Amino acid sequence: MQPLRREILTWEDVDRLIDHLLPQFDLEFGAMVVITRGGMIPGGLLAEAMGISHILTAAVDFPAQMEMEKAKLMAWPQFIQFPEEKALRGHRILVVDDVWGSGRTVTSVKIRISAAGGLPFTCVLHFNPYRNLFGTARPDYYAAVTDAHIIYPWEVDRGPDRVLMGDL
């Protein structure tokens, strides 16, 4: 089910979200895993503000070849790119994405980090509890709760997923 409304953010809005996240961190992290593509910009901003220099990436895909919408939600993730276990083992890892919608992507990365012996902590700019497929599970750190489809400033008029301002 698609959200009924869209929310377009400015760079100033993103700065406020980052400022809201920073005081929440009560731990030091040995590394950050940013989830492509959504986590790249928030992860970079957080890494700079927190002084995290060990930044890794995870690229996850959920095949969409299944016919039924519910079956798509149950698809196993394909890890296109993932850090080596030795980079994760024994470290507190901050996992960063832009949005926790269904929670599938962030949760699959968290589980894989745990399986490698890392201690994952999840972080997103926006948490959508209304789309969450994982019951009461939620990100460890999040800046805002929403029921809207969020459009970040880096998505407006750019890239294959761009939103043209005239379309809104």
Backbone torsions as a table, in degrees:
resi	resn	phi	psi	omega
1	MET	NA	126.1	-179.7
2	GLN	-80.4	143.7	175.9
3	PRO	-60.2	151.4	-178.4
4	LEU	-79.9	-20.4	-176.8
5	ARG	-134.2	159.2	176.1
6	ARG	-114.1	148.6	175.7
7	GLU	-127.5	119.3	180.0
8	ILE	-97.8	124.9	-178.3
9	LEU	-101.2	153.6	173.5
10	THR	-101.0	171.2	175.1
11	TRP	-63.2	-32.2	177.5
12	GLU	-65.9	-38.0	176.0
13	ASP	-61.6	-42.6	179.1
14	VAL	-63.9	-42.4	176.4
15	ASP	-57.5	-41.6	179.0
16	ARG	-65.8	-38.2	178.2
17	LEU	-64.6	-43.0	177.4
18	ILE	-62.7	-44.3	178.4
19	ASP	-61.4	-31.5	178.2
20	HIS	-74.3	-32.9	-179.8
21	LEU	-73.2	-43.1	-170.2
22	LEU	-51.9	-44.9	-179.9
23	PRO	-68.5	-15.0	-178.9
24	GLN	-73.8	-24.7	-173.8
25	PHE	-74.8	112.1	-178.6
26	ASP	-107.4	7.7	-179.4
27	LEU	-129.1	161.9	169.2
28	GLU	-100.9	144.4	-176.6
29	PHE	-113.8	139.0	179.0
30	GLY	-77.7	-21.8	-179.5
31	ALA	-163.8	167.3	175.2
32	MET	-125.6	136.8	171.2
33	VAL	-111.9	114.9	177.0
34	VAL	-96.4	136.8	179.7
35	ILE	-91.8	124.9	-179.7
36	THR	-78.9	147.3	-9.0
37	ARG	-91.2	-24.5	-172.7
38	GLY	-59.6	-31.6	-176.3
39	GLY	-87.2	-5.2	-173.9
40	MET	-61.8	-51.5	-177.0
41	ILE	-73.6	-48.8	176.8
42	PRO	-59.6	-39.0	178.7
43	GLY	-62.3	-43.6	178.2
44	GLY	-62.6	-42.6	178.6
45	LEU	-64.1	-43.1	179.9
46	LEU	-68.8	-41.3	-179.8
47	ALA	-60.7	-41.6	179.0
48	GLU	-64.9	-45.8	-177.6
49	ALA	-68.5	-30.4	-175.7
50	MET	-98.9	-5.8	-179.7
51	GLY	71.8	27.8	177.4
52	ILE	-86.6	119.8	-177.6
53	SER	-105.7	-15.8	-179.8
54	HIS	-93.2	93.7	-174.6
55	ILE	-115.2	124.4	-178.2
56	LEU	-118.3	164.3	179.6
57	THR	-125.7	150.5	173.5
58	ALA	-130.6	128.5	175.7
59	ALA	-114.5	122.1	-175.2
60	VAL	-125.4	138.9	177.6
61	ASP	-130.3	140.9	173.2
62	PHE	-112.4	111.8	-177.3
63	PRO	-55.3	137.5	-177.3
64	ALA	-111.8	28.5	-177.5
65	GLN	-82.4	-11.4	-177.3
66	MET	-75.0	151.9	-173.4
67	GLU	-79.4	-46.3	-174.8
68	MET	-84.2	140.5	179.9
69	GLU	-58.4	-42.2	-179.7
70	LYS	-64.9	-37.3	179.1
71	ALA	-64.4	-34.9	177.3
72	LYS	-60.4	-38.7	-179.2
73	LEU	-68.5	-21.7	-178.5
74	MET	-94.8	0.5	-178.1
75	ALA	-63.0	145.5	175.7
76	TRP	-76.1	143.6	179.7
77	PRO	-73.8	148.4	169.5
78	GLN	-106.4	124.5	177.2
79	PHE	-92.5	105.7	-179.1
80	ILE	-76.8	-35.8	178.4
81	GLN	-146.4	138.0	178.8
82	PHE	-156.8	144.1	179.9
83	PRO	-62.9	153.0	174.9
84	GLU	-66.8	149.3	-178.6
85	GLU	-56.4	-39.8	-176.3
86	LYS	-63.5	-23.3	177.5
87	ALA	-79.0	-15.2	-175.8
88	LEU	-107.3	-35.2	-172.6
89	ARG	-55.4	125.1	175.3
90	GLY	79.5	3.8	-178.0
91	HIS	-110.9	147.0	166.7
92	ARG	-77.5	124.8	-175.0
93	ILE	-118.0	126.3	173.8
94	LEU	-90.9	117.7	-179.7
95	VAL	-97.8	120.0	-173.0
96	VAL	-118.9	131.8	171.3
97	ASP	-140.1	171.6	-179.6
98	ASP	-79.2	-46.1	-173.5
99	VAL	-135.1	140.4	165.6
100	TRP	-102.0	99.0	175.9
101	GLY	-91.5	-92.1	175.7
102	SER	-70.6	-27.1	-178.8
103	GLY	91.0	-3.0	-175.4
104	ARG	-62.0	-47.4	-174.9
105	THR	-65.9	-52.9	-178.1
106	VAL	-60.8	-42.8	-178.7
107	THR	-65.5	-40.4	179.5
108	SER	-64.8	-38.5	177.3
109	VAL	-67.3	-43.3	179.5
110	LYS	-59.5	-44.8	-179.3
111	ILE	-64.1	-41.5	-178.9
112	ARG	-67.8	-37.5	176.2
113	ILE	-64.2	-43.9	177.6
114	SER	-59.7	-43.3	179.5
115	ALA	-62.7	-27.9	178.9
116	ALA	-83.7	-3.4	179.6
117	GLY	94.9	9.7	176.0
118	GLY	-89.3	166.9	177.4
119	LEU	-113.8	93.0	-174.5
120	PRO	-83.0	142.4	172.6
121	PHE	-129.2	128.4	-173.6
122	THR	-94.8	145.9	-177.3
123	CYS	-145.9	129.0	176.5
124	VAL	-137.9	159.6	173.4
125	LEU	-73.5	-43.4	-176.6
126	HIS	-127.7	135.8	175.8
127	PHE	-114.3	126.6	178.3
128	ASN	-111.2	92.7	-177.1
129	PRO	-67.4	-16.9	-177.0
130	TYR	-78.5	-19.4	177.8
131	ARG	-106.6	-6.9	-174.9
132	ASN	-59.1	126.1	178.9
133	LEU	-92.9	2.0	-171.2
134	PHE	-115.6	39.5	174.8
135	GLY	58.0	-120.5	-177.7
136	THR	-89.4	-1.1	177.4
137	ALA	-62.5	145.1	179.8
138	ARG	-153.0	165.1	177.4
139	PRO	-63.1	151.0	176.2
140	ASP	-67.3	-36.0	179.9
141	TYR	-134.7	132.7	174.1
142	TYR	-153.1	151.8	-175.3
143	ALA	-92.5	-30.1	-176.2
144	ALA	-152.8	153.9	173.5
145	VAL	-105.1	138.6	-178.2
146	THR	-147.5	159.9	168.7
147	ASP	-119.2	6.9	-176.7
148	ALA	-96.1	162.1	168.4
149	HIS	-82.7	114.6	-175.6
150	ILE	-88.0	133.9	176.0
151	ILE	-116.7	113.1	-177.6
152	TYR	-83.2	157.7	-176.3
153	PRO	-61.2	-27.2	178.6
154	TRP	-78.1	-6.1	177.7
155	GLU	-97.3	-13.1	-176.2
156	VAL	-81.5	123.4	177.7
157	ASP	58.5	26.3	179.5
158	ARG	-140.9	149.0	169.5
159	GLY	66.0	178.2	-176.5
160	PRO	-68.0	-21.9	180.0
161	ASP	-100.7	16.7	-172.3
162	ARG	-60.6	152.4	174.8
163	VAL	-113.4	118.2	178.9
164	LEU	-80.8	134.5	-176.4
165	MET	-58.4	-32.0	178.5
166	GLY	-69.2	-20.1	-179.8
167	ASP	-76.5	-13.7	-174.8
168	LEU	-99.1	NA	NA
